[in-house]
Amino acid sequence: MNIKNDLPTVLPVFPLTGALLLPRTPLPLHIFEPRYLQMIEDCMKTPERLIVMAQPRGGQAGDRLNTIGCAGRLTAFSETHDGRYMITLTGVSRCRIGEQVEGFTPYTRVNVDWSGFERDLGPAERDEALDRDVLIQVLRRYFAEEELSTDWDGIEAADDETLINSVSMLCPFEPEDKQALLEAPSLSTRRETLVTLMEFTLRGGSNEEMM
């Protein structure tokens, strides 16, 4: 399947506060609610196997969704002994989320518009302005402050996009900060936003001050 030329205009949406999916980057998920178990089963029957990840605007289930999400392809699936699903979505492209589509599914389906995100469907992005040593130094300080562990050899060996996107998805930022990382127009802008957020945390700033 040439997914560039065959993107659906209606997709199921998985609303999840604090979750960030970015193009070409995998996101493991644990699915246990019956309606989303059904969503995964239905998704696996489609040729594209796409689901849109989106954050509720107010941070609570039932709130309106942010207008920009990211569609991911279901690339790994396993079932636990008690019927839960462990899946991996790999980001394909960001999209604009339109109106809800009426139907009989227990989960929500929405109209999606892919225009404006053509770069997501191309090759991996490069960050020409990236100073890798400086970024790694900030990462080490931030991970120590937040008591996070990671594979530092893997981090240092990763290409620009994998490094920036993976760290953006991993860091425990506030939902609105995750949304800002999602909506960054380029990889360089995302890296700049990422560094700003980490340095702000290291200075001991509050959410109110950031706003």
Helices and strands as residue ranges (DSSP letters): G 3-5, E 10-15, E 26-31, H 34-44, E 50-54, E 68-79, E 85-101, E 109-113, G 118-121, H 132-146, H 152-157, H 160-170, H 175-183, H 187-202, H 207-210
